[in-house]
């Protein structure tokens, strides 16, 4: 293994310092060479915005610190290679290690936010100076019990089933990684039984409701176009928001979008309808965003609700409801579940099967199977 200190340029005239763990390469079944690398982001930055003496001196100190961490990682690798027990690691502060793993996920906002929120409950549960040699079965089970019985939201209500599921899984991922990194002597993750994931309600629009939304006024035309486009394509907000014209292909037999999903990083080839293509508008420069001026936040979310009210719809609709709407409309109009799963970019079919439950025609037929009663009130 090669352990190297590297720099990554950022937009704000800074360079992020990180350590690359190069583990060689393998040949994939497709015959391509795949390089095996892991990365540790140090949360240390070189400032390139100024050449003043104070900035240069601070950059030197930062670089020295990064080089010292590199030396430690190299020494840890040698200890592991020759099976030398590293007692220093077991004395490492557990919360500091959790924070380090959280920061490594800063490029994925949704995942980072979940790690951050879970970390707040972890801090509330355990002492600030707890080290890995104090992490045992009782600690693991105790944290699960804390989430289940004592943890509260900011508004003082108990955590939902899915929130407990998410937060505890971040904790389990942390201790699992700690075992791999030799901070723990045993894989106590096996003792950390996960919460069952609750089935959440997926709010969606019917075809007639979507038609009313299409006819109703929306304060922001770009929001209206993007939302309806999501209803017709199933694209997430994140993929709609960052879509660029280079990803949109106008071909002889129709239009398609070739993009990499932000959430899963999977490469997708999504054919879209003529109407969905018309919502994208006139083609501009390849590097320009398709939907310019979209802003994620409470203001736009509130406008979606006001737009719904203008259309006579009282459901709590969010932008993500457009994706649910797409899945339901496809299934109602005859698309098979495998095609819908592929269009939505789901990794597992069971994720898509939730939508099949929504439109269960047999259940609808059963609702009317009992003959009408002669009711006198």
Secondary structure as UniProt FT lines:
FT   STRAND          2..9
FT   TURN            11..12
FT   STRAND          14..27
FT   TURN            29..30
FT   STRAND          33..47
FT   HELIX           53..81
FT   TURN            82..83
FT   HELIX           87..90
FT   HELIX           94..103
FT   TURN            104..107
FT   HELIX           109..125
FT   TURN            128..129
FT   HELIX           132..134
FT   HELIX           137..149
FT   TURN            154..155
FT   HELIX           161..180
FT   TURN            181..182
FT   HELIX           188..191
FT   HELIX           207..215
FT   HELIX           221..233
FT   HELIX           237..242
FT   HELIX           245..247
FT   STRAND          248..251
FT   TURN            252..253
FT   STRAND          254..260
FT   TURN            262..264
FT   STRAND          267..272
FT   HELIX           274..280
FT   TURN            286..287
FT   TURN            292..293
FT   HELIX           298..310
FT   TURN            311..312
FT   TURN            319..320
FT   HELIX           321..332
FT   TURN            333..334
FT   HELIX           337..344
FT   HELIX           349..358
FT   HELIX           361..367
//
